[in-house]
Amino acid sequence: MTERVTLITGASAGIGAELARIFAANAHRVALVARRADRLETLAAEIKAAGGPEPIIIACDLARPESVDEIVAKLAEAGVEVEYLVNNAGYGLFGRAAEMDRCDQLGIIDVNVRALTDLSLRFADSVARLRGGILNVASIASFLPGPGMAVYYASKAYVLSLSEALHQELGKKGVRVTAICPGPVPTEFQLRAGFEPGFDSAVLNVSPKEVARQGYQGLMNNKRLVLPGFGVKIVPFLLRFFPRGFILAAAGAYQQRQR
């Protein structure tokens, strides 16, 4: 029988590393994907020392179109089959879209949208065969437009939409598909994006460990959507009561304060 594995992207730090820890703690063998091999090796050693199954390390950059082919080849070489897929890798950049580097912004789409979609479609059959699941890390940004971070917000809206559709489609095959939508989380994502958290971020903030815990439980319970933290839970509810134009202006003002 082929060994089952949980594939986790963006596993070198933050929410991804915490997701790797919680899956491993629940007896899942994990395959860790990220750009930085040294970070993955450190995390793998930690998981193994804690008594978890030995992780598989796949160092690659998901912004490269051939990266998913490399992941598939590495898993085949290890003789494992994906039971659970965790699409956590992603990044964003602050600034006005028309004034920022075009290639940098297309890179956001490559990682947040293309790679996530490619992995989800590539492993849909194995996940269905093993009655596993897909956990996609979206964002509270999925629910509204984001002037000042336009491409990132749009990419996360895509992630949420795709996840909900796959929840419906693949659910008929016994597959669990969950989208988790955290607010600003204190991770390296904020540093890369150029984000400076303030009081409003503190209201929405939940630790990476808690986000991972709720994401794992939500997936295992086949929840369509997980909103970690009270502050995050009320945002989609409140958005129903305001015109789209007002939300657009408010989101733009919020992003301006972060710069």
C-alpha positions in Angstrom: 0.0 0.0 0.0 1.3 3.5 -0.9 2.1 5.7 2.1 -0.2 8.6 2.6 1.2 12.1 3.1 0.0 15.6 3.9 1.5 18.2 1.5 1.9 21.7 3.0 3.2 24.7 1.0 4.7 27.7 2.6 5.8 25.5 5.5 9.0 27.3 6.5 7.5 29.8 8.9 4.4 31.3 10.4 1.0 29.6 9.8 2.5 27.0 7.5 5.0 25.8 10.1 2.3 25.6 12.7 0.1 23.7 10.4 3.0 21.2 9.8 3.4 20.8 13.5 -0.3 20.1 14.2 -0.7 17.7 11.3 2.5 15.8 12.5 1.2 15.8 16.1 -1.9 14.0 14.8 0.2 11.3 13.2 0.2 12.6 9.6 3.4 12.3 7.6 4.0 15.7 6.2 5.7 16.9 3.0 7.1 20.4 3.5 7.3 22.8 0.6 9.0 26.2 0.7 11.9 28.1 -0.8 14.3 27.9 2.1 15.7 24.4 2.5 17.4 25.3 5.8 14.2 26.3 7.5 12.5 23.2 6.3 15.3 21.0 7.6 15.1 22.6 11.0 11.3 22.1 11.1 11.6 18.5 9.9 14.2 17.8 12.7 11.9 19.3 15.3 8.9 17.2 14.1 11.0 14.0 14.1 12.4 14.8 17.6 8.8 15.2 18.8 8.0 11.7 17.7 6.3 12.5 14.4 6.9 10.6 11.1 9.9 11.8 9.2 8.9 14.7 7.0 9.7 14.9 3.3 11.5 18.2 2.3 10.8 19.8 -1.0 12.6 23.1 -1.5 11.2 25.0 -4.4 9.8 28.4 -5.4 6.1 28.2 -6.3 6.4 31.3 -8.4 8.1 29.2 -11.0 5.6 27.4 -13.3 7.6 24.2 -13.3 7.6 24.0 -9.5 4.5 21.8 -9.3 6.0 19.3 -11.7 9.0 19.1 -9.3 6.8 18.5 -6.3 4.9 15.7 -8.1 8.3 14.1 -9.1 9.6 14.3 -5.5 6.5 12.7 -4.1 6.6 9.9 -6.7 10.3 9.4 -5.9 9.4 9.1 -2.2 6.6 6.6 -3.0 3.9 8.6 -1.3 0.4 9.7 -2.3 -1.3 13.0 -1.2 -4.1 12.4 1.3 -4.3 16.0 2.5 -3.3 19.2 0.7 -2.6 22.4 2.5 -2.2 25.4 0.3 -0.7 28.0 2.6 2.0 29.6 0.5 1.2 33.2 -0.5 2.3 36.8 -0.2 1.2 40.3 -0.9 2.7 43.8 -1.5 1.6 47.2 -0.4 1.4 50.0 -2.9 -0.7 51.3 -5.8 -1.0 48.6 -8.4 -0.3 50.9 -11.4 2.9 52.2 -9.7 4.4 49.0 -8.5 6.6 46.5 -10.4 4.4 44.5 -12.7 6.5 41.3 -12.5 6.4 41.4 -8.7 2.6 41.6 -8.8 2.3 38.8 -11.3 4.4 36.8 -8.9 1.6 37.2 -6.4 -0.8 35.6 -8.9 1.7 32.8 -9.6 1.9 31.8 -6.0 -1.5 32.7 -4.6 -3.6 31.6 -7.5 -1.8 29.6 -10.2 0.2 27.3 -7.9 -2.7 26.8 -5.5 -5.1 25.9 -8.4 -2.5 23.6 -10.1 -1.9 21.7 -6.8 -5.6 21.4 -6.1 -6.4 20.0 -9.5 -3.3 17.7 -9.7 -4.0 16.0 -6.4 -7.9 16.0 -6.5 -8.0 12.4 -7.6 -5.6 11.1 -4.9 -7.3 13.2 -2.2 -10.7 11.7 -3.3 -9.4 8.2 -3.5 -8.0 8.4 0.1 -11.0 10.3 1.4 -8.8 13.2 2.5 -9.1 16.9 2.2 -7.9 20.3 1.0 -7.2 23.2 3.3 -6.7 26.6 1.5 -5.4 29.5 3.5 -7.4 32.5 2.3 -7.8 35.8 4.2 -10.3 38.2 5.6 -9.2 40.2 2.5 -11.2 37.6 0.5 -14.4 39.5 1.4 -13.6 42.9 0.1 -11.6 44.9 -2.5 -8.2 46.3 -1.3 -7.0 49.6 -2.8 -3.3 49.8 -1.9 -3.0 46.0 -2.0 -5.2 45.3 -5.0 -3.7 42.2 -6.5 -3.3 40.5 -3.1 -6.9 41.1 -2.1 -8.1 39.9 -5.5 -6.0 36.8 -5.3 -7.5 35.9 -1.9 -11.1 36.5 -3.2 -10.2 33.9 -5.9 -9.0 31.4 -3.2 -12.2 31.7 -1.2 -14.4 31.4 -4.3 -12.5 28.3 -5.6 -12.5 26.7 -2.2 -16.2 27.1 -1.7 -16.9 25.7 -5.2 -14.6 22.7 -4.6 -16.2 22.1 -1.2 -19.5 21.6 -3.1 -18.1 19.6 -6.0 -15.6 17.3 -4.2 -17.8 16.9 -1.2 -19.9 14.4 -3.3 -16.7 12.3 -3.5 -16.1 12.4 0.3 -13.5 15.1 0.1 -13.3 17.8 2.7 -12.4 21.3 1.4 -12.0 24.2 3.8 -11.0 27.8 3.4 -9.6 29.5 6.5 -9.7 33.3 6.5 -7.4 34.9 9.1 -7.0 38.6 9.7 -3.5 40.1 10.1 -1.3 37.5 11.7 2.2 38.4 13.2 4.3 36.4 10.7 7.0 37.1 8.1 4.2 37.8 5.6 3.8 41.2 7.1 7.4 42.1 6.9 7.6 41.0 3.2 4.4 43.0 2.4 5.7 46.1 4.2 2.9 46.0 6.7 3.0 47.9 10.0 0.3 46.7 12.3 -1.7 49.1 14.4 -4.7 48.9 16.9 -7.1 47.7 14.2 -4.8 44.8 13.4 -4.6 43.9 17.1 -8.4 43.6 17.2 -8.3 41.1 14.4 -5.1 39.4 15.4 -5.0 35.6 16.2 -1.6 33.8 16.7 -0.3 31.6 13.9 -0.6 28.6 16.3 -4.3 29.3 16.9 -5.0 29.9 13.3 -3.4 26.5 12.5 -5.4 24.7 15.2 -8.7 26.1 14.1 -7.8 25.4 10.4 -7.0 21.8 11.2 -10.1 21.2 13.3 -12.2 22.9 10.6 -10.9 20.7 7.9 -11.4 17.5 9.9 -15.0 18.6 10.7 -15.6 19.4 7.0 -16.3 23.1 7.6 -16.6 25.1 4.4 -15.2 28.2 6.0 -13.2 29.0 9.2 -13.0 32.5 10.5 -10.4 32.5 13.4 -11.2 35.0 16.2 -14.2 37.1 17.1 -13.0 40.2 15.3 -12.6 38.3 12.0 -16.0 36.6 12.4 -17.9 39.9 12.5 -16.3 41.4 9.4 -18.2 39.5 6.8 -21.4 40.0 8.8 -20.9 43.8 9.0 -20.0 44.1 5.3 -23.6 43.1 4.5 -24.9 46.4 5.8 -22.8 48.8 3.8 -22.8 49.8 0.1 -19.9 48.5 -2.0 -18.7 52.0 -2.6 -18.4 52.8 1.1 -16.5 49.5 1.7 -14.1 50.4 -1.2 -13.4 53.8 0.3 -13.0 52.5 3.8 -10.6 49.7 2.7 -8.5 52.2 0.8 -8.3 54.5 3.9 -7.3 51.5 6.0 -4.5 50.4 3.7 -3.2 54.0 3.5 -2.8 54.0 7.3 -0.6 50.9 7.1 2.0 52.5 4.8 
